[in-house]
Amino acid sequence: MKLFRFRGQKMDIGDILRRRRKFIGLTQVELADKAKISQSLISQIEQGVSDNVTIGNLRGMAKALNCAVIDLLPESDKKQKL
């Protein structure tokens, strides 16, 4: 499911997380409960204050948002570097 393609707009993990969360109708508190992480961490990620997200937190958020971890990553992080 590709929900978040915007012409020429670069999105970071916080933007992607916020858009996906709002698209499925969850509040930060509801996402935090489902992902088993704090609401304040979700807020920090969405605001771009915290960009050091662990793989465990990504997995929890992805599961709660019914998507793959890679769906939460910006396009620049998906490209393989040689």
N, CA and C atoms as a LAMMPS dump frame, in Angstrom:
ITEM: TIMESTEP
0
ITEM: NUMBER OF ATOMS
246
ITEM: BOX BOUNDS ff ff ff
-5.0000000000000000e+02 5.0000000000000000e+02
-5.0000000000000000e+02 5.0000000000000000e+02
-5.0000000000000000e+02 5.0000000000000000e+02
ITEM: ATOMS id mol type element x y z
1 1 1 N 0.852 -1.171 0
2 1 2 C 0 0 0
3 1 3 C 0.897 1.232 0
4 2 1 N 0.838 2.027 -1.049
5 2 2 C 1.64 3.237 -1.135
6 2 3 C 0.733 4.433 -0.907
7 3 1 N 0.863 5.031 0.265
8 3 2 C -0.027 6.116 0.655
9 3 3 C 0.636 7.477 0.613
10 4 1 N 1.954 7.511 0.623
11 4 2 C 2.621 8.745 0.973
12 4 3 C 3.616 9.232 -0.062
13 5 1 N 3.22 9.299 -1.288
14 5 2 C 4.077 9.868 -2.313
15 5 3 C 3.596 11.271 -2.617
16 6 1 N 4.488 12.202 -2.432
17 6 2 C 4.162 13.598 -2.692
18 6 3 C 5.21 14.155 -3.632
19 7 1 N 4.766 14.837 -4.676
20 7 2 C 5.662 15.34 -5.704
21 7 3 C 6.771 16.2 -5.118
22 8 1 N 8.002 15.71 -5.253
23 8 2 C 9.168 16.463 -4.869
24 8 3 C 9.325 16.752 -3.386
25 9 1 N 8.427 16.268 -2.576
26 9 2 C 8.489 16.565 -1.146
27 9 3 C 9.286 15.473 -0.442
28 10 1 N 10.346 15.89 0.241
29 10 2 C 11.128 14.937 1.014
30 10 3 C 10.476 14.767 2.369
31 11 1 N 10.288 13.519 2.746
32 11 2 C 9.653 13.243 4.037
33 11 3 C 10.633 12.455 4.89
34 12 1 N 10.662 12.79 6.174
35 12 2 C 11.484 12.022 7.091
36 12 3 C 10.593 11.014 7.811
37 13 1 N 11.2 10.239 8.676
38 13 2 C 10.459 9.176 9.354
39 13 3 C 9.294 9.736 10.17
40 14 1 N 9.482 10.911 10.766
41 14 2 C 8.403 11.523 11.55
42 14 3 C 7.198 11.883 10.706
43 15 1 N 7.461 12.436 9.509
44 15 2 C 6.365 12.782 8.594
45 15 3 C 5.61 11.53 8.16
46 16 1 N 6.365 10.494 7.83
47 16 2 C 5.75 9.24 7.377
48 16 3 C 4.916 8.628 8.5
49 17 1 N 5.481 8.603 9.687
50 17 2 C 4.772 8.043 10.841
51 17 3 C 3.475 8.801 11.102
52 18 1 N 3.531 10.125 11.13
53 18 2 C 2.35 10.946 11.406
54 18 3 C 1.271 10.726 10.346
55 19 1 N 1.656 10.746 9.089
56 19 2 C 0.671 10.581 8.006
57 19 3 C 0.018 9.205 8.052
58 20 1 N 0.825 8.173 8.282
59 20 2 C 0.256 6.817 8.33
60 20 3 C -0.657 6.671 9.542
61 21 1 N -0.227 7.195 10.692
62 21 2 C -1.03 7.118 11.911
63 21 3 C -2.373 7.817 11.728
64 22 1 N -2.325 9.017 11.172
65 22 2 C -3.568 9.768 10.966
66 22 3 C -4.449 9.101 9.91
67 23 1 N -3.832 8.522 8.877
68 23 2 C -4.59 7.861 7.816
69 23 3 C -5.448 6.73 8.363
70 24 1 N -4.887 5.978 9.322
71 24 2 C -5.678 4.874 9.874
72 24 3 C -6.473 5.288 11.101
73 25 1 N -6.374 6.547 11.483
74 25 2 C -7.242 7.083 12.52
75 25 3 C -6.803 6.836 13.953
76 26 1 N -5.503 6.718 14.173
77 26 2 C -5.013 6.514 15.534
78 26 3 C -4.476 7.816 16.12
79 27 1 N -4.659 7.998 17.405
80 27 2 C -4.002 9.082 18.118
81 27 3 C -2.599 8.619 18.494
82 28 1 N -1.773 9.546 18.943
83 28 2 C -0.443 9.159 19.414
84 28 3 C -0.555 8.2 20.597
85 29 1 N -1.495 8.445 21.476
86 29 2 C -1.684 7.586 22.654
87 29 3 C -2.08 6.171 22.222
88 30 1 N -2.993 6.068 21.272
89 30 2 C -3.427 4.745 20.795
90 30 3 C -2.28 4.007 20.117
91 31 1 N -1.508 4.723 19.302
92 31 2 C -0.356 4.093 18.655
93 31 3 C 0.653 3.643 19.702
94 32 1 N 0.91 4.479 20.675
95 32 2 C 1.857 4.137 21.739
96 32 3 C 1.422 2.862 22.465
97 33 1 N 0.142 2.774 22.788
98 33 2 C -0.37 1.574 23.46
99 33 3 C -0.183 0.33 22.603
100 34 1 N -0.52 0.435 21.333
101 34 2 C -0.403 -0.72 20.432
102 34 3 C 1.052 -1.102 20.18
103 35 1 N 1.932 -0.097 20.094
104 35 2 C 3.339 -0.347 19.785
105 35 3 C 4.166 -0.634 21.037
106 36 1 N 3.542 -0.455 22.201
107 36 2 C 4.219 -0.687 23.482
108 36 3 C 5.436 0.224 23.659
109 37 1 N 5.259 1.49 23.287
110 37 2 C 6.268 2.513 23.516
111 37 3 C 5.567 3.748 24.071
112 38 1 N 6.315 4.725 24.495
113 38 2 C 5.695 5.893 25.114
114 38 3 C 5.134 6.859 24.074
115 39 1 N 4.079 7.544 24.468
116 39 2 C 3.486 8.573 23.605
117 39 3 C 4.481 9.703 23.389
118 40 1 N 5.29 9.998 24.39
119 40 2 C 6.255 11.087 24.241
120 40 3 C 7.304 10.749 23.183
121 41 1 N 7.689 9.478 23.066
122 41 2 C 8.635 9.09 22.019
123 41 3 C 7.998 9.269 20.646
124 42 1 N 6.758 8.87 20.488
125 42 2 C 6.066 9.054 19.212
126 42 3 C 6.002 10.538 18.868
127 43 1 N 5.676 11.356 19.84
128 43 2 C 5.622 12.801 19.625
129 43 3 C 6.988 13.334 19.195
130 44 1 N 8.043 12.894 19.863
131 44 2 C 9.398 13.347 19.522
132 44 3 C 9.792 12.925 18.118
133 45 1 N 9.449 11.703 17.737
134 45 2 C 9.767 11.221 16.384
135 45 3 C 9.014 12.053 15.349
136 46 1 N 7.717 12.253 15.577
137 46 2 C 6.902 13.006 14.622
138 46 3 C 7.363 14.455 14.49
139 47 1 N 7.858 15.028 15.567
140 47 2 C 8.323 16.415 15.537
141 47 3 C 9.757 16.537 15.023
142 48 1 N 10.423 15.415 14.821
143 48 2 C 11.797 15.442 14.349
144 48 3 C 12.807 15.71 15.45
145 49 1 N 12.361 15.66 16.704
146 49 2 C 13.246 15.89 17.849
147 49 3 C 14.12 14.657 18.087
148 50 1 N 13.552 13.489 17.898
149 50 2 C 14.284 12.236 18.079
150 50 3 C 14.328 11.502 16.746
151 51 1 N 15.532 11.34 16.216
152 51 2 C 15.652 10.58 14.969
153 51 3 C 16.454 9.3 15.19
154 52 1 N 16.753 8.999 16.434
155 52 2 C 17.478 7.79 16.781
156 52 3 C 16.469 6.734 17.213
157 53 1 N 15.781 6.154 16.248
158 53 2 C 14.714 5.191 16.516
159 53 3 C 15.288 3.782 16.44
160 54 1 N 15.045 2.994 17.464
161 54 2 C 15.576 1.627 17.46
162 54 3 C 14.757 0.743 16.523
163 55 1 N 15.367 -0.339 16.1
164 55 2 C 14.662 -1.283 15.236
165 55 3 C 13.485 -1.905 15.994
166 56 1 N 13.639 -2.104 17.286
167 56 2 C 12.536 -2.638 18.088
168 56 3 C 11.342 -1.703 18.096
169 57 1 N 11.611 -0.406 18.253
170 57 2 C 10.524 0.572 18.213
171 57 3 C 9.893 0.642 16.828
172 58 1 N 10.721 0.58 15.79
173 58 2 C 10.186 0.57 14.423
174 58 3 C 9.285 -0.638 14.196
175 59 1 N 9.722 -1.791 14.677
176 59 2 C 8.912 -3.008 14.515
177 59 3 C 7.577 -2.876 15.225
178 60 1 N 7.607 -2.344 16.447
179 60 2 C 6.365 -2.161 17.196
180 60 3 C 5.409 -1.201 16.512
181 61 1 N 5.952 -0.084 16.011
182 61 2 C 5.101 0.889 15.32
183 61 3 C 4.571 0.323 14.014
184 62 1 N 5.415 -0.392 13.281
185 62 2 C 4.972 -0.99 12.022
186 62 3 C 3.852 -1.993 12.253
187 63 1 N 4.013 -2.825 13.261
188 63 2 C 2.97 -3.809 13.575
189 63 3 C 1.672 -3.103 13.947
190 64 1 N 1.772 -2.064 14.766
191 64 2 C 0.58 -1.322 15.191
192 64 3 C -0.085 -0.612 14.018
193 65 1 N 0.717 -0.22 13.023
194 65 2 C 0.193 0.497 11.859
195 65 3 C -0.119 -0.443 10.698
196 66 1 N 0.047 -1.741 10.93
197 66 2 C -0.251 -2.758 9.918
198 66 3 C 0.539 -2.526 8.627
199 67 1 N 1.847 -2.34 8.791
200 67 2 C 2.703 -2.14 7.622
201 67 3 C 4.055 -2.784 7.899
202 68 1 N 4.909 -2.792 6.914
203 68 2 C 6.269 -3.302 7.077
204 68 3 C 7.165 -2.182 7.601
205 69 1 N 8.219 -2.555 8.291
206 69 2 C 9.169 -1.564 8.813
207 69 3 C 9.655 -0.655 7.695
208 70 1 N 9.959 -1.219 6.553
209 70 2 C 10.499 -0.428 5.448
210 70 3 C 9.515 0.654 4.983
211 71 1 N 8.227 0.44 5.21
212 71 2 C 7.23 1.443 4.832
213 71 3 C 7.336 2.708 5.677
214 72 1 N 7.992 2.627 6.815
215 72 2 C 8.148 3.792 7.68
216 72 3 C 9.437 4.563 7.394
217 73 1 N 10.28 4.011 6.524
218 73 2 C 11.559 4.655 6.226
219 73 3 C 11.452 5.604 5.037
220 74 1 N 12.208 6.705 5.086
221 74 2 C 12.245 7.618 3.937
222 74 3 C 12.883 6.927 2.729
223 75 1 N 12.531 7.374 1.555
224 75 2 C 13.061 6.789 0.326
225 75 3 C 14.596 6.774 0.32
226 76 1 N 15.205 7.826 0.853
227 76 2 C 16.673 7.917 0.845
228 76 3 C 17.296 6.79 1.67
229 77 1 N 16.604 6.278 2.655
230 77 2 C 17.127 5.172 3.457
231 77 3 C 16.862 3.812 2.825
232 78 1 N 16.032 3.768 1.816
233 78 2 C 15.693 2.503 1.161
234 78 3 C 16.651 2.185 0.029
235 79 1 N 17.349 3.183 -0.461
236 79 2 C 18.251 2.973 -1.598
237 79 3 C 19.53 2.317 -1.127
238 80 1 N 19.915 1.289 -1.868
239 80 2 C 21.122 0.558 -1.518
240 80 3 C 22.337 1.355 -1.949
241 81 1 N 23.281 1.485 -1.054
242 81 2 C 24.522 2.188 -1.364
243 81 3 C 25.592 1.157 -1.664
244 82 1 N 26.304 1.372 -2.759
245 82 2 C 27.356 0.438 -3.149
246 82 3 C 28.706 0.904 -2.675
